[in-house]
Amino acid sequence: MIVNVCPAATSEAPPDRFWEILIDPKAYELWADARLISSEPPGPVRAGTALRMKSPRFGRQWPVRLDITGLDPDRRWIDIVARLPLGIENHEHLTLTEMPDGRTLIRFN
């Protein structure tokens, strides 16, 4: 049996504000619980960007790599592959949808 869970949340902030955060490599520290080591290539996140990070757990600094595999600023979606220790890969498709009242629906698939 396969279980697929797609978390979703709403926010008062408009989608453009979230998009600013998603393309800022340094901002990933705020929600990834890890420290940014490098962003290659430098500059705003785009398809092909690799974010190298370190996450402190159990007295160690664990390597984490986030690969941006695709994004569409007009449709406000981004695909991220999180490469975690022990060979774990997490494929995320994040979408931002503006609601009629100006709030944002955020989905992780």
N, CA, C and O atoms as a printed pandas DataFrame, in Angstrom:
     atom_number atom_name residue_name chain_id  residue_number  x_coord  y_coord  z_coord
0              1         N          MET        A               1    0.834   -1.167    0.000
1              2        CA          MET        A               1    0.000    0.000    0.000
2              3         C          MET        A               1    0.888    1.243    0.000
3              4         O          MET        A               1    1.882    1.299    0.724
4              5         N          ILE        A               2    0.529    2.240   -0.813
5              6        CA          ILE        A               2    1.236    3.512   -0.873
6              7         C          ILE        A               2    0.403    4.559   -0.156
7              8         O          ILE        A               2   -0.803    4.663   -0.379
8              9         N          VAL        A               3    1.050    5.334    0.705
9             10        CA          VAL        A               3    0.378    6.423    1.397
10            11         C          VAL        A               3    0.987    7.725    0.888
11            12         O          VAL        A               3    2.203    7.910    0.939
12            13         N          ASN        A               4    0.145    8.618    0.403
13            14        CA          ASN        A               4    0.602    9.903   -0.109
14            15         C          ASN        A               4   -0.080   10.998    0.701
15            16         O          ASN        A               4   -1.306   11.107    0.701
16            17         N          VAL        A               5    0.707   11.795    1.380
17            18        CA          VAL        A               5    0.183   12.876    2.200
18            19         C          VAL        A               5    0.640   14.186    1.586
19            20         O          VAL        A               5    1.828   14.375    1.329
20            21         N          CYS        A               6   -0.295   15.084    1.352
21            22        CA          CYS        A               6    0.011   16.377    0.743
22            23         C          CYS        A               6   -0.367   17.488    1.712
23            24         O          CYS        A               6   -1.508   17.949    1.707
24            25         N          PRO        A               7    0.574   17.922    2.542
25            26        CA          PRO        A               7    0.257   18.985    3.482
26            27         C          PRO        A               7   -0.111   20.276    2.753
27            28         O          PRO        A               7    0.407   20.571    1.676
28            29         N          ALA        A               8   -1.008   21.029    3.363
29            30        CA          ALA        A               8   -1.415   22.321    2.818
30            31         C          ALA        A               8   -1.660   23.273    3.971
31            32         O          ALA        A               8   -2.009   22.855    5.075
32            33         N          ALA        A               9   -1.474   24.557    3.706
33            34        CA          ALA        A               9   -1.721   25.589    4.706
34            35         C          ALA        A               9   -2.128   26.860    3.985
35            36         O          ALA        A               9   -1.888   27.011    2.787
36            37         N          THR        A              10   -2.742   27.768    4.718
37            38        CA          THR        A              10   -3.059   29.083    4.173
38            39         C          THR        A              10   -2.332   30.143    4.984
39            40         O          THR        A              10   -2.002   29.942    6.153
40            41         N          SER        A              11   -2.094   31.272    4.339
41            42        CA          SER        A              11   -1.415   32.382    4.997
42            43         C          SER        A              11   -2.055   33.688    4.559
43            44         O          SER        A              11   -2.610   33.792    3.465
44            45         N          GLU        A              12   -1.968   34.671    5.424
45            46        CA          GLU        A              12   -2.466   36.006    5.097
46            47         C          GLU        A              12   -1.570   36.702    4.074
47            48         O          GLU        A              12   -2.013   37.619    3.381
48            49         N          ALA        A              13   -0.325   36.273    3.979
49            50        CA          ALA        A              13    0.622   36.909    3.059
50            51         C          ALA        A              13    0.275   36.575    1.610
51            52         O          ALA        A              13   -0.213   35.479    1.332
52            53         N          PRO        A              14    0.517   37.498    0.688
53            54        CA          PRO        A              14    0.241   37.233   -0.720
54            55         C          PRO        A              14    1.281   36.275   -1.319
55            56         O          PRO        A              14    2.390   36.163   -0.797
56            57         N          PRO        A              15    0.928   35.586   -2.408
57            58        CA          PRO        A              15    1.856   34.631   -3.030
58            59         C          PRO        A              15    3.198   35.253   -3.432
59            60         O          PRO        A              15    4.230   34.588   -3.348
60            61         N          ASP        A              16    3.196   36.501   -3.861
61            62        CA          ASP        A              16    4.460   37.130   -4.269
62            63         C          ASP        A              16    5.454   37.208   -3.118
63            64         O          ASP        A              16    6.661   37.103   -3.337
64            65         N          ARG        A              17    4.970   37.388   -1.908
65            66        CA          ARG        A              17    5.862   37.428   -0.749
66            67         C          ARG        A              17    6.504   36.058   -0.528
67            68         O          ARG        A              17    7.697   35.973   -0.237
68            69         N          PHE        A              18    5.731   35.003   -0.661
69            70        CA          PHE        A              18    6.293   33.657   -0.533
70            71         C          PHE        A              18    7.297   33.382   -1.639
71            72         O          PHE        A              18    8.332   32.761   -1.396
72            73         N          TRP        A              19    7.005   33.835   -2.845
73            74        CA          TRP        A              19    7.921   33.590   -3.965
74            75         C          TRP        A              19    9.265   34.256   -3.702
75            76         O          TRP        A              19   10.309   33.684   -4.017
76            77         N          GLU        A              20    9.256   35.460   -3.130
77            78        CA          GLU        A              20   10.513   36.141   -2.781
78            79         C          GLU        A              20   11.360   35.276   -1.850
79            80         O          GLU        A              20   12.584   35.222   -1.972
80            81         N          ILE        A              21   10.692   34.606   -0.924
81            82        CA          ILE        A              21   11.401   33.733    0.015
82            83         C          ILE        A              21   11.944   32.498   -0.700
83            84         O          ILE        A              21   13.073   32.084   -0.439
84            85         N          LEU        A              22   11.163   31.909   -1.592
85            86        CA          LEU        A              22   11.579   30.683   -2.281
86            87         C          LEU        A              22   12.760   30.878   -3.224
87            88         O          LEU        A              22   13.488   29.924   -3.495
88            89         N          ILE        A              23   12.965   32.085   -3.726
89            90        CA          ILE        A              23   14.096   32.291   -4.640
90            91         C          ILE        A              23   15.314   32.893   -3.936
91            92         O          ILE        A              23   16.326   33.161   -4.582
92            93         N          ASP        A              24   15.229   33.107   -2.629
93            94        CA          ASP        A              24   16.354   33.631   -1.849
94            95         C          ASP        A              24   17.064   32.470   -1.152
95            96         O          ASP        A              24   16.519   31.901   -0.207
96            97         N          PRO        A              25   18.265   32.110   -1.598
97            98        CA          PRO        A              25   18.955   30.958   -1.001
98            99         C          PRO        A              25   19.109   31.061    0.520
99           100         O          PRO        A              25   18.938   30.063    1.221
100          101         N          LYS        A              26   19.422   32.227    1.029
101          102        CA          LYS        A              26   19.637   32.402    2.470
102          103         C          LYS        A              26   18.342   32.160    3.262
103          104         O          LYS        A              26   18.395   31.727    4.413
104          105         N          ALA        A              27   17.194   32.434    2.656
105          106        CA          ALA        A              27   15.916   32.265    3.342
106          107         C          ALA        A              27   15.609   30.791    3.639
107          108         O          ALA        A              27   14.792   30.503    4.514
108          109         N          TYR        A              28   16.241   29.868    2.935
109          110        CA          TYR        A              28   15.991   28.444    3.187
110          111         C          TYR        A              28   16.408   28.053    4.599
111          112         O          TYR        A              28   15.895   27.076    5.145
112          113         N          GLU        A              29   17.333   28.803    5.198
113          114        CA          GLU        A              29   17.725   28.539    6.583
114          115         C          GLU        A              29   16.544   28.713    7.538
115          116         O          GLU        A              29   16.490   28.066    8.584
116          117         N          LEU        A              30   15.608   29.576    7.185
117          118        CA          LEU        A              30   14.480   29.873    8.069
118          119         C          LEU        A              30   13.527   28.703    8.215
119          120         O          LEU        A              30   12.917   28.537    9.272
120          121         N          TRP        A              31   13.383   27.888    7.179
121          122        CA          TRP        A              31   12.405   26.805    7.254
122          123         C          TRP        A              31   13.011   25.424    7.048
123          124         O          TRP        A              31   12.304   24.425    7.175
124          125         N          ALA        A              32   14.284   25.342    6.737
125          126        CA          ALA        A              32   14.913   24.031    6.537
126          127         C          ALA        A              32   15.636   23.542    7.789
127          128         O          ALA        A              32   16.121   22.411    7.812
128          129         N          ASP        A              33   15.718   24.367    8.826
129          130        CA          ASP        A              33   16.416   24.011   10.057
130          131         C          ASP        A              33   17.841   23.545    9.758
131          132         O          ASP        A              33   18.316   22.541   10.288
132          133         N          ALA        A              34   18.505   24.310    8.890
133          134        CA          ALA        A              34   19.877   24.008    8.504
134          135         C          ALA        A              34   20.573   25.320    8.134
135          136         O          ALA        A              34   19.923   26.323    7.841
136          137         N          ARG        A              35   21.897   25.289    8.153
137          138        CA          ARG        A              35   22.699   26.473    7.825
138          139         C          ARG        A              35   23.170   26.368    6.377
139          140         O          ARG        A              35   23.687   25.332    5.959
140          141         N          LEU        A              36   22.988   27.447    5.616
141          142        CA          LEU        A              36   23.420   27.472    4.219
142          143         C          LEU        A              36   24.942   27.557    4.153
143          144         O          LEU        A              36   25.548   28.436    4.766
144          145         N          ILE        A              37   25.546   26.654    3.420
145          146        CA          ILE        A              37   26.996   26.640    3.206
146          147         C          ILE        A              37   27.324   27.289    1.868
147          148         O          ILE        A              37   28.232   28.116    1.781
148          149         N          SER        A              38   26.580   26.912    0.816
149          150        CA          SER        A              38   26.817   27.502   -0.503
150          151         C          SER        A              38   25.580   27.360   -1.376
151          152         O          SER        A              38   24.735   26.489   -1.173
152          153         N          SER        A              39   25.513   28.246   -2.348
153          154        CA          SER        A              39   24.471   28.212   -3.361
154          155         C          SER        A              39   25.161   28.309   -4.708
155          156         O          SER        A              39   25.840   29.294   -4.998
156          157         N          GLU        A              40   24.986   27.287   -5.527
157          158        CA          GLU        A              40   25.649   27.263   -6.839
158          159         C          GLU        A              40   24.632   26.992   -7.928
159          160         O          GLU        A              40   23.916   25.993   -7.871
160          161         N          PRO        A              41   24.557   27.862   -8.916
161          162        CA          PRO        A              41   25.298   29.111   -9.047
162          163         C          PRO        A              41   24.779   30.157   -8.069
163          164         O          PRO        A              41   23.668   30.034   -7.554
164          165         N          PRO        A              42   25.593   31.197   -7.811
165          166        CA          PRO        A              42   25.155   32.249   -6.896
166          167         C          PRO        A              42   23.973   33.031   -7.474
167          168         O          PRO        A              42   23.701   32.985   -8.673
168          169         N          GLY        A              43   23.292   33.737   -6.602
169          170        CA          GLY        A              43   22.157   34.551   -7.035
170          171         C          GLY        A              43   20.845   33.890   -6.670
171          172         O          GLY        A              43   20.822   32.909   -5.927
172          173         N          PRO        A              44   19.749   34.427   -7.192
173          174        CA          PRO        A              44   18.436   33.866   -6.889
174          175         C          PRO        A              44   18.337   32.404   -7.332
175          176         O          PRO        A              44   18.962   31.995   -8.311
176          177         N          VAL        A              45   17.552   31.637   -6.606
177          178        CA          VAL        A              45   17.328   30.226   -6.926
178          179         C          VAL        A              45   16.660   30.123   -8.290
179          180         O          VAL        A              45   15.752   30.889   -8.613
180          181         N          ARG        A              46   17.125   29.166   -9.083
181          182        CA          ARG        A              46   16.536   28.873  -10.398
182          183         C          ARG        A              46   16.744   27.392  -10.669
183          184         O          ARG        A              46   17.445   26.714   -9.918
184          185         N          ALA        A              47   16.147   26.893  -11.728
185          186        CA          ALA        A              47   16.345   25.483  -12.072
186          187         C          ALA        A              47   17.842   25.220  -12.222
187          188         O          ALA        A              47   18.545   25.957  -12.912
188          189         N          GLY        A              48   18.312   24.179  -11.578
189          190        CA          GLY        A              48   19.729   23.840  -11.614
190          191         C          GLY        A              48   20.505   24.311  -10.398
191          192         O          GLY        A              48   21.662   23.926  -10.227
192          193         N          THR        A              49   19.905   25.133   -9.551
193          194        CA          THR        A              49   20.589   25.599   -8.344
194          195         C          THR        A              49   20.743   24.438   -7.363
195          196         O          THR        A              49   19.827   23.640   -7.167
196          197         N          ALA        A              50   21.923   24.367   -6.754
197          198        CA          ALA        A              50   22.200   23.392   -5.694
198          199         C          ALA        A              50   22.516   24.166   -4.417
199          200         O          ALA        A              50   23.462   24.952   -4.377
200          201         N          LEU        A              51   21.723   23.939   -3.384
201          202        CA          LEU        A              51   21.961   24.555   -2.081
202          203         C          LEU        A              51   22.597   23.508   -1.184
203          204         O          LEU        A              51   22.009   22.456   -0.929
204          205         N          ARG        A              52   23.796   23.797   -0.709
205          206        CA          ARG        A              52   24.478   22.896    0.221
206          207         C          ARG        A              52   24.308   23.469    1.621
207          208         O          ARG        A              52   24.577   24.644    1.872
208          209         N          MET        A              53   23.851   22.600    2.530
209          210        CA          MET        A              53   23.536   23.034    3.880
210          211         C          MET        A              53   24.097   22.044    4.899
211          212         O          MET        A              53   24.501   20.934    4.550
212          213         N          LYS        A              54   24.116   22.461    6.154
213          214        CA          LYS        A              54   24.494   21.589    7.277
214          215         C          LYS        A              54   23.390   21.685    8.318
215          216         O          LYS        A              54   22.934   22.775    8.664
216          217         N          SER        A              55   22.968   20.523    8.810
217          218        CA          SER        A              55   21.905   20.460    9.806
218          219         C          SER        A              55   22.446   19.831   11.086
219          220         O          SER        A              55   22.950   18.708   11.061
220          221         N          PRO        A              56   22.344   20.554   12.209
221          222        CA          PRO        A              56   22.881   20.015   13.468
222          223         C          PRO        A              56   21.908   19.026   14.126
223          224         O          PRO        A              56   20.770   19.374   14.442
224          225         N          ARG        A              57   22.368   17.817   14.321
225          226        CA          ARG        A              57   21.574   16.796   14.992
226          227         C          ARG        A              57   22.512   15.791   15.654
227          228         O          ARG        A              57   23.540   15.416   15.090
228          229         N          PHE        A              58   22.147   15.370   16.841
229          230        CA          PHE        A              58   22.879   14.309   17.542
230          231         C          PHE        A              58   24.375   14.600   17.655
231          232         O          PHE        A              58   25.204   13.699   17.533
232          233         N          GLY        A              59   24.708   15.874   17.889
233          234        CA          GLY        A              59   26.102   16.254   18.077
234          235         C          GLY        A              59   26.934   16.309   16.809
235          236         O          GLY        A              59   28.159   16.411   16.882
236          237         N          ARG        A              60   26.293   16.245   15.646
237          238        CA          ARG        A              60   27.009   16.275   14.362
238          239         C          ARG        A              60   26.424   17.350   13.460
239          240         O          ARG        A              60   25.325   17.849   13.703
240          241         N          GLN        A              61   27.156   17.695   12.435
241          242        CA          GLN        A              61   26.686   18.586   11.379
242          243         C          GLN        A              61   26.443   17.718   10.145
243          244         O          GLN        A              61   27.390   17.314    9.470
244          245         N          TRP        A              62   25.172   17.432    9.851
245          246        CA          TRP        A              62   24.813   16.527    8.761
246          247         C          TRP        A              62   24.708   17.287    7.452
247          248         O          TRP        A              62   24.116   18.366    7.414
248          249         N          PRO        A              63   25.271   16.746    6.374
249          250        CA          PRO        A              63   25.156   17.416    5.077
250          251         C          PRO        A              63   23.757   17.244    4.479
251          252         O          PRO        A              63   23.183   16.155    4.501
252          253         N          VAL        A              64   23.234   18.330    3.954
253          254        CA          VAL        A              64   21.947   18.334    3.265
254          255         C          VAL        A              64   22.149   19.098    1.964
255          256         O          VAL        A              64   22.786   20.151    1.944
256          257         N          ARG        A              65   21.610   18.569    0.896
257          258        CA          ARG        A              65   21.692   19.260   -0.390
258          259         C          ARG        A              65   20.283   19.392   -0.952
259          260         O          ARG        A              65   19.543   18.411   -1.030
260          261         N          LEU        A              66   19.918   20.599   -1.340
261          262        CA          LEU        A              66   18.635   20.846   -1.981
262          263         C          LEU        A              66   18.900   21.181   -3.436
263          264         O          LEU        A              66   19.550   22.183   -3.737
264          265         N          ASP        A              67   18.404   20.354   -4.334
265          266        CA          ASP        A              67   18.541   20.593   -5.767
266          267         C          ASP        A              67   17.223   21.139   -6.297
267          268         O          ASP        A              67   16.176   20.509   -6.148
268          269         N          ILE        A              68   17.280   22.300   -6.910
269          270        CA          ILE        A              68   16.097   22.892   -7.527
270          271         C          ILE        A              68   16.025   22.319   -8.938
271          272         O          ILE        A              68   16.846   22.653   -9.793
272          273         N          THR        A              69   15.050   21.463   -9.175
273          274        CA          THR        A              69   14.983   20.757  -10.463
274          275         C          THR        A              69   14.057   21.436  -11.463
275          276         O          THR        A              69   14.089   21.122  -12.653
276          277         N          GLY        A              70   13.238   22.358  -10.989
277          278        CA          GLY        A              70   12.358   23.096  -11.891
278          279         C          GLY        A              70   11.592   24.146  -11.126
279          280         O          GLY        A              70   11.386   24.021   -9.919
280          281         N          LEU        A              71   11.168   25.187  -11.829
281          282        CA          LEU        A              71   10.322   26.199  -11.217
282          283         C          LEU        A              71    9.652   27.024  -12.304
283          284         O          LEU        A              71   10.126   27.099  -13.438
284          285         N          ASP        A              72    8.545   27.636  -11.931
285          286        CA          ASP        A              72    7.798   28.504  -12.843
286          287         C          ASP        A              72    7.298   29.701  -12.039
287          288         O          ASP        A              72    6.317   29.585  -11.304
288          289         N          PRO        A              73    7.968   30.857  -12.171
289          290        CA          PRO        A              73    7.564   32.025  -11.394
290          291         C          PRO        A              73    6.156   32.521  -11.734
291          292         O          PRO        A              73    5.468   33.051  -10.862
292          293         N          ASP        A              74    5.722   32.360  -12.975
293          294        CA          ASP        A              74    4.395   32.826  -13.365
294          295         C          ASP        A              74    3.287   31.986  -12.731
295          296         O          ASP        A              74    2.252   32.511  -12.322
296          297         N          ARG        A              75    3.519   30.683  -12.657
297          298        CA          ARG        A              75    2.524   29.785  -12.056
298          299         C          ARG        A              75    2.804   29.518  -10.587
299          300         O          ARG        A              75    2.011   28.875   -9.898
300          301         N          ARG        A              76    3.938   30.015  -10.114
301          302        CA          ARG        A              76    4.345   29.926   -8.705
302          303         C          ARG        A              76    4.444   28.485   -8.198
303          304         O          ARG        A              76    3.780   28.112   -7.231
304          305         N          TRP        A              77    5.273   27.687   -8.855
305          306        CA          TRP        A              77    5.589   26.358   -8.347
306          307         C          TRP        A              77    7.088   26.141   -8.434
307          308         O          TRP        A              77    7.781   26.747   -9.251
308          309         N          ILE        A              78    7.570   25.257   -7.567
309          310        CA          ILE        A              78    8.997   24.934   -7.528
310          311         C          ILE        A              78    9.139   23.454   -7.167
311          312         O          ILE        A              78    8.421   22.940   -6.310
312          313         N          ASP        A              79   10.073   22.783   -7.832
313          314        CA          ASP        A              79   10.389   21.381   -7.542
314          315         C          ASP        A              79   11.753   21.320   -6.872
315          316         O          ASP        A              79   12.730   21.891   -7.356
316          317         N          ILE        A              80   11.795   20.621   -5.757
317          318        CA          ILE        A              80   13.022   20.513   -4.965
318          319         C          ILE        A              80   13.263   19.045   -4.638
319          320         O          ILE        A              80   12.343   18.329   -4.241
320          321         N          VAL        A              81   14.513   18.602   -4.807
321          322        CA          VAL        A              81   14.920   17.285   -4.328
322          323         C          VAL        A              81   15.850   17.522   -3.146
323          324         O          VAL        A              81   16.940   18.075   -3.296
324          325         N          ALA        A              82   15.403   17.095   -1.966
325          326        CA          ALA        A              82   16.222   17.198   -0.761
326          327         C          ALA        A              82   17.021   15.912   -0.617
327          328         O          ALA        A              82   16.449   14.832   -0.468
328          329         N          ARG        A              83   18.329   16.030   -0.661
329          330        CA          ARG        A              83   19.217   14.876   -0.517
330          331         C          ARG        A              83   19.762   14.898    0.916
331          332         O          ARG        A              83   20.566   15.753    1.289
332          333         N          LEU        A              84   19.296   13.933    1.693
333          334        CA          LEU        A              84   19.574   13.877    3.124
334          335         C          LEU        A              84   20.591   12.788    3.428
335          336         O          LEU        A              84   20.901   11.965    2.567
336          337         N          PRO        A              85   21.110   12.781    4.652
337          338        CA          PRO        A              85   22.052   11.726    5.025
338          339         C          PRO        A              85   21.442   10.331    4.867
339          340         O          PRO        A              85   20.223   10.168    4.827
340          341         N          LEU        A              86   22.300    9.359    4.780
341          342        CA          LEU        A              86   21.942    7.943    4.680
342          343         C          LEU        A              86   21.237    7.613    3.361
343          344         O          LEU        A              86   20.514    6.621    3.279
344          345         N          GLY        A              87   21.443    8.435    2.333
345          346        CA          GLY        A              87   20.885    8.154    1.018
346          347         C          GLY        A              87   19.409    8.471    0.848
347          348         O          GLY        A              87   18.800    8.045   -0.133
348          349         N          ILE        A              88   18.828    9.202    1.773
349          350        CA          ILE        A              88   17.405    9.533    1.695
350          351         C          ILE        A              88   17.201   10.711    0.739
351          352         O          ILE        A              88   17.898   11.722    0.828
352          353         N          GLU        A              89   16.240   10.567   -0.174
353          354        CA          GLU        A              89   15.862   11.643   -1.090
354          355         C          GLU        A              89   14.388   11.954   -0.910
355          356         O          GLU        A              89   13.555   11.049   -0.862
356          357         N          ASN        A              90   14.072   13.232   -0.810
357          358        CA          ASN        A              90   12.698   13.681   -0.660
358          359         C          ASN        A              90   12.372   14.602   -1.839
359          360         O          ASN        A              90   12.984   15.660   -1.989
360          361         N          HIS        A              91   11.422   14.206   -2.663
361          362        CA          HIS        A              91   11.028   14.995   -3.828
362          363         C          HIS        A              91    9.818   15.840   -3.452
363          364         O          HIS        A              91    8.779   15.306   -3.064
364          365         N          GLU        A              92    9.952   17.158   -3.568
365          366        CA          GLU        A              92    8.882   18.084   -3.194
366          367         C          GLU        A              92    8.445   18.909   -4.393
367          368         O          GLU        A              92    9.268   19.373   -5.183
368          369         N          HIS        A              93    7.142   19.082   -4.513
369          370        CA          HIS        A              93    6.555   20.000   -5.499
370          371         C          HIS        A              93    5.731   20.982   -4.677
371          372         O          HIS        A              93    4.697   20.617   -4.117
372          373         N          LEU        A              94    6.185   22.217   -4.605
373          374        CA          LEU        A              94    5.529   23.232   -3.791
374          375         C          LEU        A              94    4.798   24.198   -4.714
375          376         O          LEU        A              94    5.376   24.704   -5.675
376          377         N          THR        A              95    3.527   24.452   -4.419
377          378        CA          THR        A              95    2.744   25.395   -5.226
378          379         C          THR        A              95    2.155   26.473   -4.327
379          380         O          THR        A              95    1.804   26.230   -3.172
380          381         N          LEU        A              96    2.059   27.664   -4.889
381          382        CA          LEU        A              96    1.441   28.808   -4.228
382          383         C          LEU        A              96    0.242   29.229   -5.064
383          384         O          LEU        A              96    0.381   29.519   -6.252
384          385         N          THR        A              97   -0.935   29.262   -4.448
385          386        CA          THR        A              97   -2.147   29.642   -5.159
386          387         C          THR        A              97   -2.789   30.824   -4.446
387          388         O          THR        A              97   -3.050   30.774   -3.244
388          389         N          GLU        A              98   -3.038   31.889   -5.208
389          390        CA          GLU        A              98   -3.712   33.042   -4.615
390          391         C          GLU        A              98   -5.189   32.739   -4.464
391          392         O          GLU        A              98   -5.848   32.300   -5.407
392          393         N          MET        A              99   -5.698   32.977   -3.271
393          394        CA          MET        A              99   -7.117   32.762   -2.991
394          395         C          MET        A              99   -7.891   34.048   -3.313
395          396         O          MET        A              99   -7.287   35.118   -3.383
396          397         N          PRO        A             100   -9.203   33.965   -3.509
397          398        CA          PRO        A             100   -9.992   35.145   -3.868
398          399         C          PRO        A             100   -9.836   36.324   -2.901
399          400         O          PRO        A             100   -9.957   37.480   -3.307
400          401         N          ASP        A             101   -9.570   36.035   -1.632
401          402        CA          ASP        A             101   -9.427   37.108   -0.644
402          403         C          ASP        A             101   -7.994   37.614   -0.521
403          404         O          ASP        A             101   -7.703   38.404    0.378
404          405         N          GLY        A             102   -7.077   37.175   -1.412
405          406        CA          GLY        A             102   -5.697   37.651   -1.408
406          407         C          GLY        A             102   -4.753   36.807   -0.577
407          408         O          GLY        A             102   -3.538   36.996   -0.649
408          409         N          ARG        A             103   -5.280   35.877    0.213
409          410        CA          ARG        A             103   -4.410   34.996    0.985
410          411         C          ARG        A             103   -3.756   33.985    0.042
411          412         O          ARG        A             103   -4.061   33.934   -1.150
412          413         N          THR        A             104   -2.846   33.179    0.611
413          414        CA          THR        A             104   -2.132   32.182   -0.189
414          415         C          THR        A             104   -2.411   30.779    0.329
415          416         O          THR        A             104   -2.345   30.517    1.530
416          417         N          LEU        A             105   -2.726   29.882   -0.605
417          418        CA          LEU        A             105   -2.810   28.455   -0.315
418          419         C          LEU        A             105   -1.471   27.857   -0.711
419          420         O          LEU        A             105   -1.048   27.980   -1.861
420          421         N          ILE        A             106   -0.801   27.208    0.237
421          422        CA          ILE        A             106    0.517   26.617    0.024
422          423         C          ILE        A             106    0.348   25.108    0.091
423          424         O          ILE        A             106   -0.199   24.576    1.058
424          425         N          ARG        A             107    0.823   24.420   -0.947
425          426        CA          ARG        A             107    0.723   22.952   -0.990
426          427         C          ARG        A             107    2.096   22.339   -1.201
427          428         O          ARG        A             107    2.893   22.822   -2.006
428          429         N          PHE        A             108    2.360   21.257   -0.457
429          430        CA          PHE        A             108    3.544   20.435   -0.660
430          431         C          PHE        A             108    3.075   19.092   -1.158
431          432         O          PHE        A             108    2.302   18.424   -0.472
432          433         N          ASN        A             109    3.508   18.677   -2.313
433          434        CA          ASN        A             109    3.133   17.368   -2.853
434          435         C          ASN        A             109    4.354   16.498   -2.971
435          436         O          ASN        A             109    4.255   15.351   -3.406
